[in-house]
Amino acid sequence: MVTVRMNQLVGNQRGPLMSPLQLSVYWRLALIFFFTAFLFFLDIFTTAVVAETCRHGNDTGTFASWLEKLAPNKEENQSALSKVLKDDADWRTESGTRDSVCGWTDWLSYGQMLFMTGLLLGSLFGGAISDRYGKRPVLLISMCVHAVCGLVPAVFPQPLLFLILRCLTGICCCCINICAFSLAVEWTPPDSRLWPPAFLPFCFSLGTMGGAPLAWLNPTWTRLHLSLALPQIICLPLYLSIPESPQWLLLKKRTDILDRYRSNSPADNQRLDLLLDSAWSDLQKATEAQREDPVTGGHASSDIIHLRHPTVLMRLFVMSCVSAASALTYYGICLNIGSFGVGVYSAQFFSGLSEAPCLLVPLVRLGRRPMSMLALFLSGAACFVSLLLSKYNGLPVLVMSLALLGKLCILAAIFISTLYSIELFPTVVRQRCLSLVNLSFRLGCLVNTLVPANPDGAISLAAMIIYSSGPIICCGLCLLLPETSGVPLPDSVADCNRQLQPHRPAMGALWSTETLVSSQTSKVETFPVEKDSTISALLI
């Protein structure tokens, strides 16, 4: 039945490439990812705003001269000056008036850590909640809370409230990534599912570029948060028309909603039948793989036995290392983009611009393993050369350009490892393995916020060594993995063992077009769990 439906679509050359419901999903998810980038890098902008607006009361030079104008008498001047210097937390704006935000600038350094903590928490339960209650309601609630979290600090600039909101923003970002990626993949035909994980991060990079000029045009605390939050609040009604995942509706037997989607247009009816046939085939294959599992015992004990298998453990170790190293390098460069001697706002704009070429990654037919190794090696090499130039007083623009090249390559490695992880693990334990790989990625994000910077604000030498050496080490570890491109998904450990001696294609065949076979089986239900970032980006 699936073959018949696909032949009908392929044979219909005059039909549209996407149905109206699919277009509705894609452009709304693109808008969501565009706005998600605004608050994702908010800590970079708040630090820049505070640095430009606030100065410490211990700056006795200019501030003392200001006091002399107000109190010409020497004794009154000294008493007033000593009264100001008595409180170390007395920060003031350039105009000399007290600013409530300038009184707790030290708290801002914890914002990134709590945001990454929120991403970690969201990855732990975001997928389970969306599987139970549906992707659409979780996505809508997360978007509303996400927009409100950006607006509240403009009205109530309190330190504890700001940090709590940053953690809540991280949770919402992770839930948005999980639901958005899942909806995009499940509304995409099996032969085109390489494109959503490339298209949505491309929209995120556009949001990174758009947020930089907005922050530059609003260089105060209140205006900054209003400019980044109000566009999201205005666009919230647009998201109410996002349809639910057809696979989730099929599992929950919500045939009334499916019939309503079918009646929207003939193209929607045809495309929805194709998607449902593919989803039903995937679910049947996963169920049969579990029933045919030769391991005796309960489901939990079977999973433990499979996880203890040397092949699964080795692959889990390698992919966890790749995920942790990728997170350290990617977020290490993103969160320290203003430490390369270039203006924060221009650096942030070019940081988003450097990610745009990742949209072309699905066009490269080089295979999973060689592409991963190439991206990891180029990322580590670019970061290492950037480190050398920074230590020998190289041009800041050149240093930043090499660092952004390393970020682009590591983002490509993250994209490839997303598909690679899905294709490496057997069906019976794939979900658990992908969850552990995702946990390694989030832990790498969290560790990144604990790396101290130099007193002058530049990236420390130890951090840059980690950013450059981690990808290169993981490049060598990838030699332990087989090539999985164009190979059916393994349903058991025995299938994994048959991948241990991969066929080495000729160099002329490396660029040939791949055939997406049954590797689409678990992308529908496991892809968002493995890459919810970002990266995103998530991410997120």
C-alpha positions as CSV (number, residue, x, y, z in Angstrom):
1,M,0.0,0.0,0.0
2,V,2.9,2.3,0.8
3,T,4.4,1.6,-2.6
4,V,1.2,2.3,-4.4
5,R,0.8,5.7,-2.6
6,M,4.4,6.7,-3.4
7,N,4.0,5.7,-7.0
8,Q,0.9,7.8,-7.3
9,L,2.8,10.8,-5.9
10,V,5.8,10.3,-8.1
11,G,3.7,9.8,-11.1
12,N,1.7,13.0,-10.5
13,Q,4.2,15.4,-12.0
14,R,1.7,18.2,-12.1
15,G,0.8,18.0,-8.4
16,P,2.3,20.4,-5.8
17,L,5.5,19.4,-4.0
18,M,3.8,20.1,-0.7
19,S,0.2,20.1,0.4
20,P,-1.4,23.2,2.1
21,L,-1.2,21.5,5.5
22,Q,2.5,20.8,5.0
23,L,3.1,24.4,4.0
24,S,1.2,25.5,7.1
25,V,3.5,23.4,9.3
26,Y,6.8,24.4,7.7
27,W,6.4,28.2,7.6
28,R,5.0,28.4,11.1
29,L,7.8,26.2,12.5
30,A,10.3,28.4,10.5
31,L,8.9,31.4,12.3
32,I,9.1,29.7,15.6
33,F,12.7,28.8,15.2
34,F,13.5,32.3,14.0
35,F,12.2,33.8,17.2
36,T,13.6,31.1,19.5
37,A,17.1,32.4,18.6
38,F,16.3,35.8,20.2
39,L,16.2,34.6,23.8
40,F,18.6,31.7,23.2
41,F,21.5,34.2,23.1
42,L,20.0,36.8,25.5
43,D,22.8,36.5,28.0
44,I,25.3,37.7,25.4
45,F,23.2,40.8,24.8
46,T,22.5,41.5,28.5
47,T,26.2,41.3,29.3
48,A,27.0,43.8,26.5
49,V,24.2,46.2,27.6
50,V,25.4,46.2,31.2
51,A,29.0,46.7,30.1
52,E,28.0,49.8,28.1
53,T,25.5,51.2,30.6
54,C,26.8,50.5,34.0
55,R,30.1,51.3,35.7
56,H,31.2,50.6,39.3
57,G,31.2,53.3,42.0
58,N,34.9,52.5,42.7
59,D,35.8,54.4,39.5
60,T,36.8,57.4,41.5
61,G,38.2,59.4,38.5
62,T,35.2,60.6,36.6
63,F,32.8,60.0,39.4
64,A,34.9,62.1,41.8
65,S,34.9,65.0,39.3
66,W,31.2,64.7,39.1
67,L,30.9,65.0,42.8
68,E,33.1,68.1,42.8
69,K,30.6,69.8,40.6
70,L,27.8,69.0,43.0
71,A,29.7,69.7,46.2
72,P,32.4,72.4,45.7
73,N,33.3,72.2,49.4
74,K,36.2,69.8,49.9
75,E,34.9,68.3,53.1
76,E,31.5,67.7,51.7
77,N,33.0,66.2,48.6
78,Q,35.1,63.7,50.5
79,S,32.2,62.7,52.8
80,A,29.9,62.2,49.8
81,L,32.6,60.2,48.0
82,S,33.3,57.9,50.9
83,K,29.6,57.3,51.3
84,V,29.4,56.1,47.7
85,L,32.5,53.9,47.9
86,K,31.3,52.3,51.1
87,D,28.9,50.1,49.2
88,D,30.7,47.9,46.6
89,A,27.5,47.0,44.9
90,D,26.6,50.6,44.2
91,W,26.7,50.6,40.4
92,R,25.5,53.7,38.5
93,T,24.8,54.6,34.9
94,E,26.9,57.1,33.0
95,S,24.3,59.8,33.8
96,G,25.0,59.3,37.5
97,T,21.5,58.0,38.4
98,R,20.9,54.7,40.1
99,D,19.9,51.9,37.9
100,S,18.2,48.9,39.5
101,V,19.8,46.4,37.0
102,C,23.3,47.9,37.6
103,G,23.0,46.9,41.3
104,W,23.1,43.1,40.6
105,T,25.2,42.7,37.5
106,D,27.2,40.0,39.2
107,W,24.1,37.8,39.0
108,L,24.1,37.9,35.2
109,S,27.0,35.5,35.0
110,Y,24.7,32.7,36.3
111,G,22.2,33.3,33.5
112,Q,23.9,31.1,31.0
113,M,24.4,28.2,33.5
114,L,20.7,28.2,34.5
115,F,19.6,28.4,30.8
116,M,21.7,25.3,30.0
117,T,20.3,23.6,33.1
118,G,16.9,24.3,31.7
119,L,17.8,22.7,28.4
120,L,19.0,19.7,30.3
121,L,15.8,19.5,32.3
122,G,13.6,19.9,29.2
123,S,15.4,17.1,27.5
124,L,14.6,14.7,30.3
125,F,10.8,15.1,30.3
126,G,9.9,17.1,27.2
127,G,9.7,14.1,24.9
128,A,7.6,12.1,27.3
129,I,5.1,14.9,27.8
130,S,4.8,15.5,24.1
131,D,4.2,11.8,23.5
132,R,1.5,11.7,26.0
133,Y,-0.4,14.9,25.4
134,G,0.6,15.6,21.8
135,K,3.2,17.8,20.1
136,R,0.9,20.6,19.2
137,P,-0.4,21.6,22.7
138,V,3.1,21.3,24.2
139,L,4.5,23.4,21.5
140,L,1.8,26.1,21.9
141,I,2.2,26.3,25.7
142,S,6.0,26.4,25.4
143,M,5.8,29.2,22.9
144,C,3.5,31.3,25.1
145,V,5.7,30.7,28.2
146,H,8.8,31.4,26.2
147,A,7.5,34.8,25.0
148,V,6.4,35.8,28.5
149,C,9.8,34.9,29.9
150,G,11.3,37.4,27.6
151,L,8.8,40.1,28.5
152,V,8.8,39.9,32.3
153,P,12.4,41.1,33.0
154,A,11.6,44.3,31.2
155,V,8.8,45.0,33.8
156,F,10.3,43.4,36.9
157,P,14.2,43.6,36.7
158,Q,14.8,41.4,39.8
159,P,17.9,39.2,40.0
160,L,16.2,36.0,41.4
161,L,13.3,36.4,39.0
162,F,15.6,36.9,36.1
163,L,17.6,33.7,36.8
164,I,14.4,31.6,37.3
165,L,13.1,32.9,34.0
166,R,16.3,32.0,32.3
167,C,16.0,28.4,33.5
168,L,12.3,28.3,32.5
169,T,13.3,29.7,29.1
170,G,15.8,26.9,28.6
171,I,13.1,24.3,29.4
172,C,10.7,25.9,26.9
173,C,13.4,26.1,24.2
174,C,14.1,22.4,24.6
175,C,10.4,21.5,24.5
176,I,10.0,23.7,21.4
177,N,12.8,21.9,19.7
178,I,11.5,18.5,20.5
179,C,8.0,19.2,19.3
180,A,9.0,21.3,16.3
181,F,11.5,18.7,14.9
182,S,9.0,15.9,15.5
183,L,6.2,17.8,13.7
184,A,8.5,18.7,10.8
185,V,9.8,15.1,10.3
186,E,6.4,13.5,10.7
187,W,4.7,15.8,8.2
188,T,7.5,15.1,5.7
189,P,7.4,12.1,3.3
190,P,10.0,9.4,3.9
191,D,12.1,10.3,0.9
192,S,12.6,13.9,2.1
193,R,13.2,13.6,5.8
194,L,16.8,14.8,5.5
195,W,15.6,18.3,4.9
196,P,13.7,19.3,8.2
197,P,16.9,18.9,10.4
198,A,18.7,21.2,8.0
199,F,15.9,23.7,7.3
200,L,14.9,24.5,10.9
201,P,18.5,25.2,12.1
202,F,18.8,27.4,9.0
203,C,15.8,29.4,10.2
204,F,17.5,29.5,13.7
205,S,20.6,31.0,12.1
206,L,18.5,33.7,10.5
207,G,17.0,34.5,13.9
208,T,20.5,34.8,15.3
209,M,21.3,37.3,12.6
210,G,18.1,39.2,13.1
211,G,18.5,39.4,16.9
212,A,21.8,41.1,16.7
213,P,20.7,44.4,15.0
214,L,17.6,44.4,17.2
215,A,19.8,44.3,20.3
216,W,22.1,46.9,18.9
217,L,19.2,49.3,18.2
218,N,17.9,48.9,21.8
219,P,20.9,49.3,24.1
220,T,19.1,49.5,27.4
221,W,17.7,46.7,29.6
222,T,14.0,47.5,29.2
223,R,14.1,48.2,25.5
224,L,16.3,45.1,24.8
225,H,13.8,42.7,26.4
226,L,10.8,44.4,24.8
227,S,12.3,44.3,21.4
228,L,13.1,40.6,21.7
229,A,9.8,39.6,23.3
230,L,7.1,41.7,21.7
231,P,7.5,40.2,18.1
232,Q,7.0,36.7,19.6
233,I,3.9,37.8,21.5
234,I,2.4,39.4,18.4
235,C,2.9,36.2,16.3
236,L,1.4,33.8,18.9
237,P,-2.0,33.7,17.3
238,L,-0.4,32.5,14.0
239,Y,0.7,29.2,15.7
240,L,-2.9,28.2,16.6
241,S,-3.3,26.8,13.1
242,I,-0.5,24.3,13.4
243,P,-1.8,20.8,12.8
244,E,-1.1,17.9,15.1
245,S,1.3,15.1,14.3
246,P,-0.4,12.5,12.1
247,Q,1.5,9.6,13.7
248,W,0.4,10.7,17.2
249,L,-3.2,11.0,16.0
250,L,-2.9,7.5,14.5
251,L,-1.6,6.1,17.8
252,K,-4.3,7.8,19.8
253,K,-7.0,6.8,17.3
254,R,-8.2,10.4,16.8
255,T,-9.7,9.6,13.4
256,D,-12.1,12.6,13.6
257,I,-9.2,15.0,13.4
258,L,-7.5,13.0,10.7
259,D,-10.7,13.1,8.7
260,R,-10.9,16.9,9.1
261,Y,-7.3,17.2,7.8
262,R,-8.2,15.0,4.8
263,S,-11.2,17.2,4.0
264,N,-9.0,20.3,3.8
265,S,-8.0,19.7,0.2
266,P,-7.4,16.8,-2.2
267,A,-3.6,17.3,-1.9
268,D,-3.9,17.1,1.8
269,N,-5.9,13.9,1.6
270,Q,-3.3,12.3,-0.8
271,R,-0.3,13.4,1.2
272,L,-1.8,12.4,4.6
273,D,-2.6,8.9,3.3
274,L,1.1,8.5,2.3
275,L,2.3,9.8,5.7
276,L,-0.1,7.5,7.6
277,D,0.9,4.5,5.5
278,S,4.5,5.1,6.2
279,A,3.9,5.7,9.9
280,W,1.8,2.5,10.2
281,S,4.5,0.5,8.4
282,D,7.2,1.9,10.7
283,L,5.2,1.0,13.8
284,Q,4.6,-2.6,12.6
285,K,8.2,-3.1,11.8
286,A,9.3,-1.9,15.3
287,T,6.7,-4.2,17.0
288,E,7.8,-7.2,14.9
289,A,11.4,-6.5,15.8
290,Q,10.6,-6.7,19.5
291,R,8.5,-9.8,19.1
292,E,11.2,-11.6,17.1
293,D,13.9,-10.7,19.7
294,P,15.7,-13.9,20.5
295,V,16.6,-12.7,24.0
296,T,14.3,-14.2,26.6
297,G,12.9,-12.5,29.6
298,G,11.0,-9.3,30.2
299,H,11.3,-6.1,28.2
300,A,13.4,-4.3,30.8
301,S,15.8,-7.2,31.2
302,S,16.1,-7.6,27.4
303,D,17.0,-3.9,27.1
304,I,19.7,-4.3,29.8
305,I,21.2,-7.3,28.1
306,H,21.3,-5.5,24.7
307,L,22.9,-2.4,26.3
308,R,25.6,-4.5,27.8
309,H,26.6,-6.0,24.5
310,P,30.2,-4.9,23.6
311,T,29.1,-3.6,20.1
312,V,26.4,-1.4,21.6
313,L,28.6,-0.2,24.4
314,M,31.4,0.8,22.0
315,R,29.0,2.7,19.7
316,L,27.4,4.4,22.7
317,F,30.7,5.5,24.0
318,V,31.9,6.9,20.7
319,M,28.7,8.8,20.0
320,S,28.5,10.1,23.5
321,C,32.0,11.5,23.2
322,V,31.2,13.0,19.8
323,S,28.1,14.6,21.3
324,A,29.9,16.0,24.4
325,A,32.8,17.4,22.3
326,S,30.4,18.9,19.8
327,A,28.5,20.7,22.5
328,L,31.6,22.0,24.1
329,T,33.0,23.4,20.9
330,Y,29.7,24.8,19.5
331,Y,28.5,26.5,22.6
332,G,31.9,27.5,23.7
333,I,32.3,29.6,20.5
334,C,28.6,30.8,20.5
335,L,28.6,32.0,24.1
336,N,32.0,33.6,23.9
337,I,31.5,35.2,20.5
338,G,32.3,38.7,22.0
339,S,35.8,37.5,23.2
340,F,37.5,37.6,19.9
341,G,38.2,41.3,19.8
342,V,35.3,42.2,17.5
343,G,32.1,44.0,18.5
344,V,29.5,41.8,20.2
345,Y,26.6,42.7,17.9
346,S,28.6,42.3,14.6
347,A,30.2,39.1,15.9
348,Q,26.8,37.7,16.7
349,F,25.4,38.6,13.3
350,F,28.3,36.8,11.5
351,S,28.0,33.9,13.9
352,G,24.5,33.3,12.6
353,L,25.6,33.9,9.0
354,S,28.3,31.2,9.4
355,E,25.7,28.6,10.2
356,A,23.6,29.2,7.0
357,P,25.7,26.9,4.7
358,C,24.5,23.9,6.8
359,L,21.4,24.0,4.7
360,L,23.5,22.4,2.0
361,V,24.6,19.5,4.1
362,P,21.9,17.1,2.8
363,L,23.2,17.6,-0.7
364,V,26.6,16.1,0.2
365,R,26.6,12.4,-0.5
366,L,29.8,11.4,1.2
367,G,28.6,8.8,3.7
368,R,28.1,9.1,7.4
369,R,31.5,8.1,8.7
370,P,33.8,10.1,6.3
371,M,31.5,13.2,6.5
372,S,31.6,13.0,10.3
373,M,35.4,12.6,10.4
374,L,35.9,15.4,7.9
375,A,33.7,17.8,9.8
376,L,35.2,17.0,13.2
377,F,38.8,17.3,11.9
378,L,38.2,20.6,10.1
379,S,36.4,22.0,13.2
380,G,39.3,21.1,15.5
381,A,41.9,22.3,13.0
382,A,40.2,25.7,12.6
383,C,39.9,26.2,16.3
384,F,43.5,25.3,16.8
385,V,44.7,27.8,14.2
386,S,42.5,30.4,15.7
387,L,44.1,29.7,19.0
388,L,47.6,30.1,17.6
389,L,46.7,33.4,15.9
390,S,45.2,34.8,19.0
391,K,48.3,34.1,21.0
392,Y,50.5,35.7,18.4
393,N,48.4,38.9,18.1
394,G,46.7,38.0,14.9
395,L,44.0,40.1,13.4
396,P,40.8,39.8,15.5
397,V,38.7,39.5,12.3
398,L,40.8,36.6,11.1
399,V,40.8,34.9,14.6
400,M,37.0,35.2,14.7
401,S,36.6,34.0,11.1
402,L,38.5,30.8,11.9
403,A,36.6,30.2,15.1
404,L,33.3,30.6,13.1
405,L,34.6,28.2,10.5
406,G,35.2,25.7,13.3
407,K,31.6,26.4,14.6
408,L,30.2,25.7,11.1
409,C,32.1,22.4,10.8
410,I,31.0,21.3,14.3
411,L,27.4,22.1,13.5
412,A,27.7,20.0,10.4
413,A,29.1,17.2,12.6
414,I,26.1,17.5,14.9
415,F,23.7,17.2,12.0
416,I,25.5,14.1,10.6
417,S,25.8,12.5,14.1
418,T,22.0,12.9,14.4
419,L,21.4,10.6,11.5
420,Y,24.4,8.4,12.4
421,S,23.2,7.7,15.9
422,I,19.8,6.6,14.6
423,E,21.4,4.2,12.1
424,L,24.0,2.7,14.5
425,F,21.8,1.3,17.3
426,P,19.4,-1.6,17.1
427,T,15.7,-1.0,17.2
428,V,15.1,-2.7,20.5
429,V,17.3,-0.2,22.4
430,R,17.5,2.7,20.0
431,Q,15.4,5.0,22.1
432,R,17.4,4.5,25.2
433,C,20.7,4.9,23.5
434,L,19.7,8.1,21.8
435,S,18.5,9.4,25.1
436,L,21.9,8.7,26.6
437,V,23.7,10.4,23.7
438,N,21.4,13.4,24.1
439,L,22.2,13.5,27.8
440,S,25.9,13.6,27.0
441,F,25.2,16.6,24.6
442,R,23.3,18.5,27.3
443,L,26.0,17.8,30.0
444,G,28.6,19.2,27.6
445,C,26.4,22.3,27.2
446,L,26.2,22.6,31.0
447,V,29.9,22.1,31.6
448,N,30.7,24.8,29.1
449,T,29.1,27.4,31.3
450,L,31.5,26.4,34.2
451,V,34.7,27.1,32.2
452,P,36.1,30.4,33.6
453,A,37.2,33.2,31.3
454,N,40.4,35.2,31.5
455,P,40.2,38.4,33.6
456,D,40.4,40.5,30.4
457,G,37.2,38.7,29.1
458,A,39.0,36.6,26.5
459,I,38.6,32.8,26.1
460,S,41.1,31.0,28.3
461,L,43.9,29.0,26.8
462,A,42.6,25.7,28.4
463,A,39.1,26.3,26.9
464,M,40.5,26.8,23.4
465,I,42.6,23.7,23.7
466,I,39.5,21.7,24.7
467,Y,37.5,23.2,21.8
468,S,40.2,22.2,19.3
469,S,41.4,18.9,20.7
470,G,38.0,17.3,21.4
471,P,36.7,17.2,17.8
472,I,40.1,15.8,16.6
473,I,40.1,13.0,19.2
474,C,36.5,12.2,18.2
475,C,37.5,12.1,14.6
476,G,39.9,9.2,15.4
477,L,37.2,7.5,17.5
478,C,34.9,7.5,14.4
479,L,37.2,4.9,12.8
480,L,35.7,2.4,15.2
481,L,32.3,2.9,13.6
482,P,30.9,1.2,10.4
483,E,29.4,3.1,7.5
484,T,25.6,3.1,7.6
485,S,24.6,5.2,4.7
486,G,22.2,3.3,2.4
487,V,22.1,0.4,4.8
488,P,18.8,-0.8,6.5
489,L,18.4,0.0,10.1
490,P,19.6,-2.7,12.5
491,D,16.7,-4.4,14.3
492,S,18.9,-6.5,16.6
493,V,22.5,-6.8,17.8
494,A,23.1,-9.5,15.2
495,D,22.3,-6.8,12.5
496,C,24.8,-4.5,14.2
497,N,27.5,-7.2,14.1
498,R,26.9,-7.6,10.3
499,Q,27.8,-3.9,10.0
500,L,31.2,-4.4,11.6
501,Q,32.8,-5.1,8.2
502,P,31.4,-2.3,6.1
503,H,31.8,-2.3,2.4
504,R,34.3,0.2,1.2
505,P,32.9,2.0,-1.9
506,A,35.1,3.3,-4.6
507,M,35.9,7.0,-4.6
508,G,33.8,7.6,-7.6
509,A,30.8,6.3,-5.8
510,L,31.1,8.5,-2.8
511,W,29.3,11.3,-4.4
512,S,26.5,9.2,-6.0
513,T,23.0,9.7,-4.9
514,E,22.0,7.8,-1.8
515,T,18.8,5.8,-1.6
516,L,16.9,6.4,1.6
517,V,15.7,3.0,2.5
518,S,14.3,1.8,5.7
519,S,16.5,4.1,7.7
520,Q,13.4,6.3,7.9
521,T,11.9,3.8,10.2
522,S,12.8,5.4,13.5
523,K,13.4,9.0,12.4
524,V,9.7,9.7,12.9
525,E,9.6,8.8,16.5
526,T,13.2,9.1,17.7
527,F,14.8,11.9,15.7
528,P,13.6,14.8,18.0
529,V,14.8,13.0,21.1
530,E,18.3,12.8,19.8
531,K,18.6,16.3,18.4
532,D,16.5,18.8,20.3
533,S,18.7,21.6,20.0
534,T,19.4,23.8,18.8
535,I,21.1,23.5,18.6
536,S,19.9,23.4,19.0
537,A,19.4,24.5,18.5
538,L,18.6,24.0,19.1
539,L,20.6,23.8,19.8
540,I,19.4,24.7,20.1
